Amino acid sequence: MRPEDRAGIACGTAAFWRVNLCLFAAGFNVFALLYFVQPLLPVFSDEFGISAAASSLALSLTTAVMAFALFFSAIASDALGRKAIMSASLAISAGLTLVMAFVPDWSAVLIVRALMGVAISGVQAVAMAYLAEEMDADAFGLTLGIFISGSAIGGMAGRLIAAVLADFSGWRVAALALGAVALVCAVVFWRALPASRGFGPGARGPGVLRRAVSDILRDRVSLLLFAIGFLLMGSFVTVFNYVTFRLVAPPFDLSQTAVGLIFLLYASGIVGSPWIGSLAGRLGPHAMLLRMLSLMALGLVLTIPDALLPVLVGLALLTFGFFSGHSVASGWVSQRARTNRAMAASLYLFAYYVGSAVPGSLGGILWDRQGWPGVVALTLLCTSAALVLVIILKRSRGHP
């Protein structure tokens, strides 16, 4: 952790712009590789002869494995350093994506995607801790917002590229293309990211780790934030997992390329994350989380009609609210943790990605049995529960 008497990287400096470039590239890389399979779920269903719920394992298995691997990546970064772990994570995840293009069957796809969860965890567990240790307090919120914007652009670009290439050349070509882009991002990150100045490696025995986790879990505010992260991600991923199935079917009958274009709506998250992250510093995180969750709920309701325009508007509102809400909640977790920041970030992200895996898979069962109304009912339940938790946070006067 950065010593209190040493200033962090300030806004406008050369190091500030290098950090922002690298964290943007890292966010882009991780989310492009994690989520490019989402618009391909109907393609996997057709090619491998599996159900919608089974095809969703291409995403939910990755996020479930990553949720558990986060802890090991956090431990490794405490011993080996933040930059080393993040650089290795980016390079290995790019290599695995290239391998995926050549696997022979569905079981092999799932093995590669499970290994991807381990690899990607190295960035997800460490990035927030790196920023909390290295950035000046005034620069932290903006830089974290830019990292999340990079994630939004990566998620958008990965999904869009995969959908278009799958239409014209097949999903394997999409995997090759994205793996190559990811290698470029990994090289940029390794060469340009400033070395840690506020980090000191330390031994992490089992007793130390137990105490660190115990200290974090005794903090009621952190526990509520972890639950909010679970519900945020559960709502968002569930909608985008199954809206592709809805849009390629009647009455919409969109092509795979047209369905891929809906991920351009991620632009709303790209704009929202830095802006809302900055506003949270002035107006308070409680107020911004309440607004963003309410916006998500409104967006979900708008997706109910069988008309393309309200569905698109609803998805845009949901995306803006999700990325902005995640920016506020994750930043709150990192700033609240005075020590063991990597572990605090890992616990938040554990809950966050379990949210992707559990409601994301449950949504497939509801889609198969009840169609889109079942998916909307599940996600509205998640956002409503998150709103209740934010109200509890406000009344408990929890602050970053």
C-alpha positions in Angstrom: 0.0 0.0 0.0 1.2 3.5 -0.8 2.7 5.3 2.2 0.6 8.1 3.4 3.3 10.7 3.0 3.9 10.0 -0.7 1.7 11.4 -3.4 0.3 9.1 -6.0 0.1 9.6 -9.8 -1.7 12.9 -10.4 -4.1 13.9 -13.1 -2.5 15.3 -16.3 1.0 13.8 -15.7 2.7 11.6 -18.3 2.5 8.7 -15.9 -1.3 9.3 -15.5 -1.8 9.0 -19.3 0.3 5.9 -19.5 -1.7 4.3 -16.7 -4.9 5.2 -18.4 -3.7 3.8 -21.8 -2.6 0.6 -20.2 -5.7 0.1 -18.0 -7.9 0.9 -21.0 -6.1 -1.7 -23.1 -6.3 -4.3 -20.2 -10.1 -3.7 -19.8 -10.6 -3.9 -23.5 -8.7 -7.2 -23.7 -10.3 -8.9 -20.8 -13.9 -8.1 -21.7 -13.5 -8.7 -25.4 -12.1 -12.2 -24.7 -14.5 -13.0 -21.9 -17.7 -11.9 -23.7 -17.1 -12.5 -27.4 -18.9 -15.8 -27.0 -22.2 -14.2 -25.9 -23.7 -13.4 -29.4 -22.4 -16.8 -30.5 -24.6 -18.8 -28.1 -27.2 -19.5 -30.7 -24.4 -20.5 -33.1 -23.1 -23.0 -30.6 -26.5 -24.4 -30.0 -26.9 -25.1 -33.7 -23.4 -26.4 -34.4 -23.1 -28.6 -31.4 -26.7 -29.6 -31.0 -27.1 -28.3 -27.4 -29.8 -26.3 -25.5 -29.7 -22.5 -24.8 -28.8 -23.2 -21.2 -26.0 -25.6 -22.2 -24.6 -23.1 -24.7 -24.5 -20.4 -22.0 -21.8 -22.5 -20.3 -19.3 -21.0 -22.8 -19.7 -17.8 -20.7 -21.0 -18.9 -17.3 -18.3 -21.6 -16.8 -15.6 -19.0 -17.5 -16.9 -16.5 -15.1 -17.5 -19.2 -12.4 -13.9 -20.5 -12.7 -12.6 -16.9 -12.7 -14.6 -16.1 -9.5 -12.6 -18.7 -7.6 -9.3 -18.0 -9.4 -9.4 -14.4 -8.3 -8.2 -15.3 -4.8 -5.2 -17.1 -6.1 -4.3 -14.2 -8.4 -4.6 -11.8 -5.6 -2.3 -13.9 -3.4 0.2 -14.2 -6.3 0.2 -10.4 -6.9 0.9 -9.8 -3.2 4.1 -11.9 -3.6 5.1 -11.2 -7.2 3.8 -7.7 -7.9 0.8 -6.3 -9.6 2.3 -5.6 -13.1 3.8 -9.0 -13.5 0.6 -10.8 -12.8 -1.5 -8.6 -15.0 1.0 -8.8 -17.9 1.0 -12.6 -17.7 -2.7 -12.8 -17.5 -3.2 -10.7 -20.7 -0.7 -12.8 -22.7 -2.0 -16.2 -21.6 -5.7 -15.3 -22.2 -4.8 -14.1 -25.7 -3.0 -17.4 -26.4 -6.0 -19.5 -25.1 -8.3 -17.6 -27.4 -6.1 -18.6 -30.4 -6.2 -22.2 -29.2 -10.0 -22.1 -29.0 -10.2 -21.6 -32.8 -8.8 -25.1 -33.4 -10.6 -27.2 -30.8 -12.6 -30.2 -32.2 -15.8 -30.4 -30.1 -17.9 -28.8 -27.4 -16.1 -30.4 -24.5 -12.8 -28.9 -25.7 -14.5 -25.5 -26.1 -15.5 -25.7 -22.4 -12.0 -26.8 -21.3 -10.4 -23.8 -23.0 -13.1 -21.4 -21.6 -12.5 -22.8 -18.1 -8.8 -22.1 -18.5 -9.6 -18.7 -19.7 -11.3 -18.0 -16.4 -8.1 -18.7 -14.6 -6.0 -16.5 -17.0 -8.3 -13.5 -17.0 -8.5 -13.5 -13.2 -5.0 -12.0 -13.1 -6.2 -8.7 -14.4 -9.6 -8.6 -12.6 -8.2 -9.3 -9.2 -5.3 -6.9 -9.4 -6.3 -3.8 -11.4 -8.3 -2.0 -8.8 -5.6 -2.7 -6.1 -3.0 -1.3 -8.5 -5.0 1.9 -9.0 -5.8 2.3 -5.3 -2.1 2.0 -4.5 -0.6 4.1 -7.3 -3.1 6.9 -8.2 -3.7 10.2 -6.4 -7.1 10.3 -4.7 -8.4 12.9 -7.2 -7.3 10.7 -10.1 -8.5 7.3 -8.8 -12.2 7.6 -9.7 -11.5 8.9 -13.2 -8.9 6.2 -13.9 -11.1 3.5 -12.6 -13.9 4.8 -14.8 -11.6 4.7 -17.8 -10.6 1.1 -17.0 -14.3 0.2 -16.9 -14.9 2.2 -20.1 -12.2 0.1 -21.7 -14.0 -3.0 -20.5 -17.3 -1.7 -22.0 -15.6 -1.0 -25.4 -13.9 -4.4 -25.3 -17.1 -6.1 -24.5 -18.9 -4.2 -27.3 -16.1 -4.8 -29.8 -15.6 -8.4 -29.0 -19.3 -9.2 -29.3 -19.7 -7.2 -32.5 -16.6 -8.6 -34.2 -17.6 -12.1 -33.2 -21.1 -11.7 -34.5 -20.1 -10.3 -37.9 -17.3 -12.7 -38.5 -19.5 -15.6 -37.5 -22.0 -14.6 -40.1 -19.4 -14.5 -42.9 -16.5 -16.7 -41.9 -17.6 -18.7 -38.8 -16.9 -18.4 -35.1 -13.4 -19.9 -35.3 -12.2 -17.0 -37.5 -13.7 -14.7 -34.9 -11.7 -16.4 -32.2 -8.5 -16.0 -34.2 -9.1 -12.4 -34.9 -9.8 -11.5 -31.3 -6.8 -13.5 -30.0 -4.5 -11.5 -32.3 -5.9 -8.2 -31.1 -5.5 -9.4 -27.5 -1.8 -10.1 -28.1 -1.3 -6.5 -29.2 -3.1 -5.2 -26.1 -0.9 -7.4 -23.9 2.3 -6.1 -25.5 1.1 -2.4 -25.1 0.3 -3.1 -21.4 3.7 -4.8 -20.6 5.7 -2.1 -22.3 3.9 1.0 -21.1 2.5 0.5 -17.6 4.5 2.3 -14.9 6.1 0.0 -12.4 4.5 -0.1 -8.9 5.8 2.5 -6.4 3.1 2.1 -3.7 3.3 -1.7 -3.6 5.5 -3.7 -1.3 5.6 -7.5 -1.7 5.0 -9.5 1.4 4.7 -13.1 2.5 1.1 -14.5 2.7 0.8 -17.5 4.9 -2.6 -19.2 5.5 -3.0 -17.4 8.8 -2.3 -14.0 7.3 -4.8 -14.7 4.5 -7.5 -15.9 6.9 -7.1 -12.8 9.0 -7.2 -10.6 5.9 -10.4 -12.2 4.6 -12.0 -12.2 8.1 -11.3 -8.5 8.5 -12.9 -7.7 5.2 -16.0 -9.9 5.8 -16.6 -8.3 9.3 -17.2 -5.0 7.5 -20.9 -4.8 6.9 -20.6 -2.1 4.2 -18.2 -4.3 2.2 -20.6 -7.3 2.5 -23.5 -5.2 1.2 -21.3 -4.0 -1.7 -20.3 -7.5 -2.6 -24.0 -8.5 -2.7 -24.8 -5.4 -4.9 -22.0 -6.5 -7.3 -23.6 -10.0 -7.5 -27.0 -8.5 -8.3 -25.7 -6.0 -10.8 -23.8 -8.5 -12.9 -26.5 -11.1 -12.6 -29.1 -8.8 -14.1 -26.9 -7.5 -16.9 -25.4 -10.8 -18.1 -28.7 -12.7 -17.9 -30.3 -10.1 -20.2 -27.6 -10.1 -22.8 -27.2 -13.9 -22.7 -30.7 -14.5 -23.9 -31.7 -11.4 -25.8 -29.7 -12.8 -28.7 -32.0 -15.9 -28.8 -35.0 -13.6 -28.7 -33.8 -11.3 -31.5 -32.9 -14.1 -34.0 -36.4 -15.6 -33.5 -39.8 -14.3 -34.6 -41.2 -11.6 -34.5 -37.7 -10.0 -34.9 -35.9 -12.5 -37.1 -32.6 -10.6 -37.1 -29.5 -11.9 -38.7 -26.4 -12.7 -36.6 -24.7 -9.5 -37.8 -27.8 -7.4 -36.9 -27.9 -9.0 -33.5 -24.2 -8.2 -33.0 -24.9 -4.5 -33.7 -27.0 -4.3 -30.5 -23.7 -4.4 -28.6 -22.9 -1.0 -29.9 -25.3 0.0 -27.1 -22.2 -0.5 -24.9 -21.3 3.0 -25.9 -23.7 4.2 -23.3 -21.6 2.4 -20.6 -18.4 3.8 -22.1 -19.7 7.4 -21.6 -21.3 6.7 -18.3 -18.6 5.1 -16.3 -16.1 8.0 -16.0 -18.9 10.6 -15.7 -20.9 8.8 -13.0 -17.7 7.8 -11.2 -16.8 11.5 -11.0 -20.3 12.5 -9.9 -20.2 9.9 -7.1 -17.2 11.7 -5.6 -19.3 14.9 -5.4 -22.8 13.6 -4.8 -22.1 10.4 -2.9 -22.0 6.8 -4.0 -25.4 6.0 -2.4 -27.2 8.6 -4.5 -25.6 7.4 -7.8 -26.2 3.7 -7.1 -29.8 4.4 -6.4 -30.1 6.3 -9.7 -28.3 3.7 -11.7 -30.2 0.7 -10.4 -33.5 2.6 -11.0 -32.4 3.2 -14.6 -31.6 -0.5 -15.0 -35.1 -1.5 -13.8 -36.7 1.0 -16.2 -34.6 -0.5 -19.0 -35.7 -4.0 -18.2 -39.4 -3.0 -18.3 -38.9 -1.4 -21.7 -37.6 -4.7 -23.2 -40.9 -6.5 -22.6 -42.9 -5.4 -25.7 -42.3 -7.3 -29.0 -41.1 -4.1 -30.7 -37.5 -3.4 -31.6 -37.3 0.3 -30.7 -38.4 -0.1 -27.0 -36.1 -3.1 -26.7 -33.1 -1.2 -27.9 -33.9 1.8 -25.7 -34.3 -0.5 -22.7 -31.0 -2.3 -23.4 -29.2 1.1 -23.7 -30.6 2.2 -20.3 -29.7 -1.1 -18.7 -26.1 -0.9 -20.1 -25.6 2.7 -18.9 -26.9 1.9 -15.5 -24.9 -1.3 -15.1 -21.5 0.0 -16.1 -22.0 3.2 -14.1 -23.2 1.3 -11.1 -20.3 -1.1 -11.2 -17.9 1.8 -11.5 -19.3 3.3 -8.3 -19.6 0.0 -6.3 -16.1 -1.3 -7.2 -14.4 2.0 -6.5 -16.1 2.2 -3.2 -14.8 -1.3 -2.2 -11.2 -0.4 -3.2 -11.2 3.0 -1.4 -12.8 1.5 1.7 -10.1 -1.1 2.1 -7.2 0.6 3.9 -5.2 -2.7 3.7 -5.5 -5.9 1.8 -6.9 -4.1 -1.2 -6.2 -6.9 -3.7 -8.1 -9.3 -1.5 -11.0 -6.8 -1.0 -11.2 -6.3 -4.8 -11.1 -10.1 -5.3 -14.0 -10.7 -2.9 -16.1 -8.1 -4.7 -15.3 -9.6 -8.0 -15.9 -13.1 -6.7 -19.5 -12.0 -5.9 -19.7 -10.1 -9.1 -18.8 -13.0 -11.4 -20.8 -15.6 -9.4 -23.6 -13.2 -10.3 -22.7 -13.8 -13.9 -22.6 -17.6 -13.5 -25.6 -18.3 -11.3 -28.4 -16.0 -12.5 -26.9 -16.2 -16.0 -27.5 -20.0 -16.1 -30.8 -19.8 -14.2 -31.9 -17.3 -16.9 -31.4 -20.1 -19.5 -33.8 -22.4 -17.7 -36.4 -19.6 -17.5 -35.9 -18.8 -21.1 -36.5 -22.4 -22.2 -39.6 -22.7 -20.0 -41.2 -19.2 -19.9 -39.5 -17.2 -22.6 -38.6 -13.5 -22.3 -41.0 -12.7 -19.5 -39.2 -15.2 -17.3 -35.9 -13.6 -18.0 -37.2 -10.1 -17.2 -38.9 -11.3 -14.0 -35.5 -12.8 -12.7 -33.5 -9.6 -13.6 -36.1 -7.3 -12.1 -35.9 -9.3 -8.9 -32.1 -8.8 -8.9 -32.2 -5.1 -9.5 -35.0 -4.6 -6.9 -33.0 -6.5 -4.3 -29.9 -4.4 -5.1 -32.0 -1.2 -4.6 -33.0 -2.4 -1.1 -29.4 -3.1 -0.2 -28.3 0.4 -1.3 -31.1 1.9 1.0 -29.8 -0.2 3.8 -26.3 1.1 3.1 -27.5 4.6 3.2 -29.2 4.1 6.5 -26.2 2.5 8.0 -24.1 5.5 7.0 -21.5 3.5 5.2 -18.9 5.7 3.4 -15.9 4.9 1.2 
